[in-house]
Amino acid sequence: MGWASVPSGPVRFPPQRGKDGTNRKRNLPLKRLLYALPAPAFWLGVWQVCAFLVDRHVNGRGNELLLPYPLSVWNAFVSMAGSGVFWSAVLASLGRIALGLACGTLLGALLAVLTCASRWADRLLSPAIRVVRAAPVASFILLVLLWTGRNRVPAVIAALMVLPVVWGSLSQGIHAVDKKLLELARCCRFSGRKTLCLIYLPSLRPHILSALTTAAGLAWKSGVAAEVLCLPEPSLGQRIYYTKYYLDIPELFAWTAVAVTLSMALEHILRACLARWGRGWTV
């Protein structure tokens, strides 16, 4: 009996198909879309019903000042999106808050390493970080506004709000690293870089993901709140303040929806980047 010929090229497996013969991978985006649609559709329906009830209660006089219809908010958004003021405000706020998020994350990670490595550093710095975490955001906004220009306040506030979150999560993760793995690294004479890449980063990955996703939403909320109080130009917070001042409630809803959407998009991007970056982290 002769040997069967083995193909020299890569082996190609047929695509997975369901019971009805359809390609599963092609149907995956459609399934995700169908899975995600019911919740927004439900809450839009609740919003429409509540706006209708308010409209009935005031007999159509001034209901847009209380609770506008979703269609009114959508029309306001379309009108806003067609102007250059909208995009300049969005990009400026994104830049400020992303800068604050990056600075707060870096500083929080450095302080976590320092406080875990030195008992004296932990005694000196931990109380101050806990004070920053417990203090009201509005107090920090007003204090920073006195010390620096209004255009810098959102980035500084976002960094201050992110720092305690990152510090607490990474400190907990560093203390939770398996001591047996560290002892093995010392016995095998791992370099500091090798110990970091093979032991610390894989162990800290869930803590980093949790810290950054929480910090992203907190940075966005605190940054926009700082913009509302300080009115840097251009900014989302400034536009939100002006819509409140002129009682343009549909546009206020539209700007709020933009802020929420950008916050969720930033969190999703961070999750995707961390998932892609962490694929090679193996102990």
BASEMI-209740 format. One record per residue (C-alpha): residue number from 1; residue in three letters; x negated, z negated, y. Coordinates in steps of 0.5 Angstrom, whole numbers. Layout:
N
+-----+---------+-------+-------+-------+
| num | residuo |    px |    pz |    py |
+-----+---------+-------+-------+-------+
| NUM |     Ala |     X |     Z |     Y |
...
+-----+---------+-------+-------+-------+
REM end
This chain:
283
+-----+---------+-------+-------+-------+
| num | residuo |    px |    pz |    py |
+-----+---------+-------+-------+-------+
|   1 |     Met |     0 |     0 |     0 |
|   2 |     Gly |    -3 |     2 |     7 |
|   3 |     Trp |    -3 |    -2 |    13 |
|   4 |     Ala |     3 |    -1 |    18 |
|   5 |     Ser |     0 |     2 |    24 |
|   6 |     Val |     0 |    -3 |    30 |
|   7 |     Pro |     2 |     0 |    37 |
|   8 |     Ser |    -4 |    -1 |    42 |
|   9 |     Gly |     0 |    -2 |    48 |
|  10 |     Pro |     4 |    -8 |    51 |
|  11 |     Val |    10 |   -10 |    46 |
|  12 |     Arg |    17 |    -9 |    50 |
|  13 |     Phe |    23 |   -13 |    48 |
|  14 |     Pro |    30 |   -10 |    49 |
|  15 |     Pro |    34 |   -13 |    55 |
|  16 |     Gln |    38 |   -19 |    53 |
|  17 |     Arg |    46 |   -17 |    52 |
|  18 |     Gly |    52 |   -21 |    52 |
|  19 |     Lys |    57 |   -20 |    47 |
|  20 |     Asp |    61 |   -15 |    51 |
|  21 |     Gly |    54 |   -11 |    51 |
|  22 |     Thr |    53 |   -12 |    58 |
|  23 |     Asn |    46 |   -14 |    61 |
|  24 |     Arg |    45 |   -21 |    62 |
|  25 |     Lys |    40 |   -21 |    68 |
|  26 |     Arg |    44 |   -16 |    72 |
|  27 |     Asn |    50 |   -20 |    72 |
|  28 |     Leu |    46 |   -27 |    74 |
|  29 |     Pro |    47 |   -25 |    81 |
|  30 |     Leu |    54 |   -24 |    81 |
|  31 |     Lys |    55 |   -30 |    77 |
|  32 |     Arg |    52 |   -34 |    82 |
|  33 |     Leu |    56 |   -31 |    87 |
|  34 |     Leu |    62 |   -33 |    84 |
|  35 |     Tyr |    60 |   -40 |    82 |
|  36 |     Ala |    58 |   -41 |    90 |
|  37 |     Leu |    64 |   -38 |    93 |
|  38 |     Pro |    70 |   -43 |    91 |
|  39 |     Ala |    67 |   -49 |    95 |
|  40 |     Pro |    67 |   -45 |   102 |
|  41 |     Ala |    73 |   -42 |   101 |
|  42 |     Phe |    77 |   -49 |    99 |
|  43 |     Trp |    74 |   -52 |   106 |
|  44 |     Leu |    75 |   -46 |   110 |
|  45 |     Gly |    83 |   -46 |   107 |
|  46 |     Val |    83 |   -54 |   109 |
|  47 |     Trp |    80 |   -52 |   116 |
|  48 |     Gln |    85 |   -46 |   117 |
|  49 |     Val |    91 |   -51 |   115 |
|  50 |     Cys |    89 |   -57 |   119 |
|  51 |     Ala |    88 |   -52 |   125 |
|  52 |     Phe |    95 |   -49 |   124 |
|  53 |     Leu |    98 |   -56 |   124 |
|  54 |     Val |    94 |   -58 |   130 |
|  55 |     Asp |    97 |   -52 |   133 |
|  56 |     Arg |   104 |   -54 |   131 |
|  57 |     His |   103 |   -61 |   134 |
|  58 |     Val |   101 |   -58 |   141 |
|  59 |     Asn |   106 |   -52 |   141 |
|  60 |     Gly |   100 |   -47 |   142 |
|  61 |     Arg |    98 |   -51 |   148 |
|  62 |     Gly |    91 |   -52 |   148 |
|  63 |     Asn |    90 |   -53 |   141 |
|  64 |     Glu |    83 |   -49 |   142 |
|  65 |     Leu |    80 |   -55 |   145 |
|  66 |     Leu |    82 |   -59 |   139 |
|  67 |     Leu |    81 |   -55 |   133 |
|  68 |     Pro |    80 |   -48 |   134 |
|  69 |     Tyr |    82 |   -43 |   128 |
|  70 |     Pro |    76 |   -40 |   124 |
|  71 |     Leu |    77 |   -33 |   126 |
|  72 |     Ser |    76 |   -36 |   133 |
|  73 |     Val |    70 |   -39 |   131 |
|  74 |     Trp |    67 |   -33 |   128 |
|  75 |     Asn |    69 |   -28 |   134 |
|  76 |     Ala |    65 |   -33 |   138 |
|  77 |     Phe |    59 |   -32 |   133 |
|  78 |     Val |    59 |   -25 |   133 |
|  79 |     Ser |    59 |   -25 |   141 |
|  80 |     Met |    53 |   -30 |   141 |
|  81 |     Ala |    49 |   -26 |   136 |
|  82 |     Gly |    50 |   -20 |   140 |
|  83 |     Ser |    46 |   -23 |   146 |
|  84 |     Gly |    38 |   -24 |   147 |
|  85 |     Val |    40 |   -31 |   149 |
|  86 |     Phe |    42 |   -33 |   142 |
|  87 |     Trp |    36 |   -30 |   138 |
|  88 |     Ser |    31 |   -33 |   144 |
|  89 |     Ala |    35 |   -40 |   143 |
|  90 |     Val |    34 |   -40 |   135 |
|  91 |     Leu |    27 |   -38 |   135 |
|  92 |     Ala |    25 |   -43 |   140 |
|  93 |     Ser |    28 |   -49 |   136 |
|  94 |     Leu |    26 |   -46 |   129 |
|  95 |     Gly |    19 |   -46 |   132 |
|  96 |     Arg |    19 |   -53 |   135 |
|  97 |     Ile |    22 |   -56 |   129 |
|  98 |     Ala |    18 |   -53 |   124 |
|  99 |     Leu |    12 |   -55 |   128 |
| 100 |     Gly |    14 |   -62 |   128 |
| 101 |     Leu |    16 |   -62 |   121 |
| 102 |     Ala |     9 |   -59 |   119 |
| 103 |     Cys |     5 |   -65 |   123 |
| 104 |     Gly |    10 |   -70 |   121 |
| 105 |     Thr |     8 |   -68 |   113 |
| 106 |     Leu |     1 |   -68 |   114 |
| 107 |     Leu |     0 |   -74 |   118 |
| 108 |     Gly |     5 |   -78 |   113 |
| 109 |     Ala |     1 |   -75 |   107 |
| 110 |     Leu |    -6 |   -77 |   110 |
| 111 |     Leu |    -3 |   -84 |   112 |
| 112 |     Ala |     0 |   -85 |   104 |
| 113 |     Val |    -7 |   -83 |   102 |
| 114 |     Leu |   -10 |   -88 |   107 |
| 115 |     Thr |    -5 |   -94 |   105 |
| 116 |     Cys |    -6 |   -93 |    98 |
| 117 |     Ala |   -14 |   -93 |    98 |
| 118 |     Ser |   -15 |   -99 |   103 |
| 119 |     Arg |   -11 |  -106 |   102 |
| 120 |     Trp |   -13 |  -107 |   110 |
| 121 |     Ala |   -10 |  -100 |   112 |
| 122 |     Asp |    -4 |  -102 |   108 |
| 123 |     Arg |    -3 |  -109 |   112 |
| 124 |     Leu |    -4 |  -106 |   119 |
| 125 |     Leu |     0 |   -99 |   118 |
| 126 |     Ser |     5 |  -100 |   114 |
| 127 |     Pro |     9 |  -105 |   119 |
| 128 |     Ala |     8 |  -100 |   124 |
| 129 |     Ile |    11 |   -94 |   120 |
| 130 |     Arg |    17 |   -98 |   118 |
| 131 |     Val |    19 |  -100 |   125 |
| 132 |     Val |    19 |   -92 |   126 |
| 133 |     Arg |    23 |   -91 |   120 |
| 134 |     Ala |    28 |   -97 |   123 |
| 135 |     Ala |    28 |   -95 |   130 |
| 136 |     Pro |    34 |   -91 |   133 |
| 137 |     Val |    33 |   -84 |   134 |
| 138 |     Ala |    36 |   -84 |   141 |
| 139 |     Ser |    31 |   -89 |   144 |
| 140 |     Phe |    25 |   -85 |   141 |
| 141 |     Ile |    27 |   -79 |   145 |
| 142 |     Leu |    28 |   -83 |   151 |
| 143 |     Leu |    21 |   -86 |   151 |
| 144 |     Val |    18 |   -79 |   149 |
| 145 |     Leu |    21 |   -76 |   155 |
| 146 |     Leu |    18 |   -81 |   159 |
| 147 |     Trp |    11 |   -80 |   156 |
| 148 |     Thr |    11 |   -72 |   156 |
| 149 |     Gly |    15 |   -66 |   158 |
| 150 |     Arg |    22 |   -64 |   155 |
| 151 |     Asn |    19 |   -58 |   151 |
| 152 |     Arg |    15 |   -62 |   147 |
| 153 |     Val |    20 |   -68 |   146 |
| 154 |     Pro |    24 |   -64 |   140 |
| 155 |     Ala |    17 |   -63 |   136 |
| 156 |     Val |    15 |   -70 |   137 |
| 157 |     Ile |    21 |   -73 |   135 |
| 158 |     Ala |    22 |   -69 |   129 |
| 159 |     Ala |    15 |   -71 |   127 |
| 160 |     Leu |    16 |   -78 |   128 |
| 161 |     Met |    22 |   -78 |   123 |
| 162 |     Val |    19 |   -74 |   118 |
| 163 |     Leu |    13 |   -78 |   118 |
| 164 |     Pro |    16 |   -85 |   114 |
| 165 |     Val |    20 |   -81 |   109 |
| 166 |     Val |    13 |   -77 |   107 |
| 167 |     Trp |     9 |   -83 |   107 |
| 168 |     Gly |    14 |   -87 |   103 |
| 169 |     Ser |    15 |   -82 |    98 |
| 170 |     Leu |     8 |   -80 |    97 |
| 171 |     Ser |     6 |   -88 |    97 |
| 172 |     Gln |    11 |   -89 |    91 |
| 173 |     Gly |     8 |   -83 |    87 |
| 174 |     Ile |     1 |   -85 |    88 |
| 175 |     His |     2 |   -92 |    85 |
| 176 |     Ala |     6 |   -89 |    80 |
| 177 |     Val |     1 |   -84 |    77 |
| 178 |     Asp |    -1 |   -86 |    70 |
| 179 |     Lys |    -7 |   -90 |    70 |
| 180 |     Lys |    -9 |   -88 |    63 |
| 181 |     Leu |   -10 |   -81 |    66 |
| 182 |     Leu |   -14 |   -83 |    71 |
| 183 |     Glu |   -19 |   -87 |    66 |
| 184 |     Leu |   -19 |   -81 |    62 |
| 185 |     Ala |   -21 |   -77 |    68 |
| 186 |     Arg |   -27 |   -82 |    69 |
| 187 |     Cys |   -29 |   -82 |    62 |
| 188 |     Cys |   -29 |   -74 |    62 |
| 189 |     Arg |   -33 |   -74 |    69 |
| 190 |     Phe |   -28 |   -70 |    73 |
| 191 |     Ser |   -30 |   -68 |    80 |
| 192 |     Gly |   -25 |   -71 |    86 |
| 193 |     Arg |   -22 |   -64 |    86 |
| 194 |     Lys |   -21 |   -63 |    79 |
| 195 |     Thr |   -18 |   -70 |    79 |
| 196 |     Leu |   -13 |   -68 |    85 |
| 197 |     Cys |   -11 |   -61 |    82 |
| 198 |     Leu |   -10 |   -63 |    74 |
| 199 |     Ile |    -7 |   -71 |    75 |
| 200 |     Tyr |    -5 |   -72 |    82 |
| 201 |     Leu |    -1 |   -66 |    84 |
| 202 |     Pro |     3 |   -65 |    78 |
| 203 |     Ser |     5 |   -72 |    78 |
| 204 |     Leu |     6 |   -72 |    85 |
| 205 |     Arg |    10 |   -66 |    85 |
| 206 |     Pro |    17 |   -69 |    84 |
| 207 |     His |    16 |   -74 |    90 |
| 208 |     Ile |    13 |   -68 |    94 |
| 209 |     Leu |    19 |   -64 |    93 |
| 210 |     Ser |    24 |   -70 |    94 |
| 211 |     Ala |    20 |   -72 |   101 |
| 212 |     Leu |    20 |   -65 |   104 |
| 213 |     Thr |    27 |   -63 |   102 |
| 214 |     Thr |    30 |   -70 |   105 |
| 215 |     Ala |    25 |   -69 |   111 |
| 216 |     Ala |    27 |   -62 |   113 |
| 217 |     Gly |    34 |   -64 |   114 |
| 218 |     Leu |    32 |   -70 |   118 |
| 219 |     Ala |    27 |   -66 |   122 |
| 220 |     Trp |    32 |   -61 |   124 |
| 221 |     Lys |    38 |   -66 |   126 |
| 222 |     Ser |    33 |   -70 |   130 |
| 223 |     Gly |    30 |   -64 |   133 |
| 224 |     Val |    37 |   -61 |   135 |
| 225 |     Ala |    39 |   -68 |   138 |
| 226 |     Ala |    33 |   -69 |   142 |
| 227 |     Glu |    34 |   -62 |   145 |
| 228 |     Val |    41 |   -64 |   147 |
| 229 |     Leu |    39 |   -70 |   151 |
| 230 |     Cys |    32 |   -66 |   154 |
| 231 |     Leu |    35 |   -59 |   155 |
| 232 |     Pro |    29 |   -55 |   153 |
| 233 |     Glu |    30 |   -48 |   155 |
| 234 |     Pro |    31 |   -44 |   151 |
| 235 |     Ser |    34 |   -48 |   145 |
| 236 |     Leu |    40 |   -49 |   140 |
| 237 |     Gly |    41 |   -56 |   143 |
| 238 |     Gln |    41 |   -54 |   150 |
| 239 |     Arg |    47 |   -48 |   148 |
| 240 |     Ile |    51 |   -54 |   145 |
| 241 |     Tyr |    50 |   -58 |   151 |
| 242 |     Tyr |    53 |   -53 |   155 |
| 243 |     Thr |    59 |   -51 |   151 |
| 244 |     Lys |    61 |   -58 |   151 |
| 245 |     Tyr |    60 |   -59 |   158 |
| 246 |     Tyr |    64 |   -52 |   159 |
| 247 |     Leu |    69 |   -54 |   154 |
| 248 |     Asp |    68 |   -48 |   150 |
| 249 |     Ile |    70 |   -51 |   143 |
| 250 |     Pro |    70 |   -45 |   139 |
| 251 |     Glu |    63 |   -43 |   141 |
| 252 |     Leu |    61 |   -50 |   140 |
| 253 |     Phe |    63 |   -50 |   133 |
| 254 |     Ala |    59 |   -43 |   132 |
| 255 |     Trp |    53 |   -46 |   135 |
| 256 |     Thr |    54 |   -52 |   130 |
| 257 |     Ala |    55 |   -47 |   124 |
| 258 |     Val |    49 |   -44 |   126 |
| 259 |     Ala |    45 |   -50 |   126 |
| 260 |     Val |    47 |   -52 |   119 |
| 261 |     Thr |    46 |   -46 |   116 |
| 262 |     Leu |    39 |   -46 |   119 |
| 263 |     Ser |    38 |   -53 |   116 |
| 264 |     Met |    40 |   -51 |   109 |
| 265 |     Ala |    36 |   -44 |   110 |
| 266 |     Leu |    30 |   -48 |   112 |
| 267 |     Glu |    31 |   -53 |   106 |
| 268 |     His |    32 |   -47 |   101 |
| 269 |     Ile |    26 |   -44 |   103 |
| 270 |     Leu |    22 |   -50 |   102 |
| 271 |     Arg |    24 |   -51 |    95 |
| 272 |     Ala |    23 |   -44 |    93 |
| 273 |     Cys |    16 |   -44 |    96 |
| 274 |     Leu |    14 |   -51 |    93 |
| 275 |     Ala |    17 |   -48 |    86 |
| 276 |     Arg |    13 |   -42 |    87 |
| 277 |     Trp |     7 |   -46 |    89 |
| 278 |     Gly |     7 |   -51 |    83 |
| 279 |     Arg |     8 |   -47 |    77 |
| 280 |     Gly |     0 |   -48 |    76 |
| 281 |     Trp |     1 |   -55 |    76 |
| 282 |     Thr |    -1 |   -57 |    69 |
| 283 |     Val |    -4 |   -64 |    67 |
+-----+---------+-------+-------+-------+
REM end
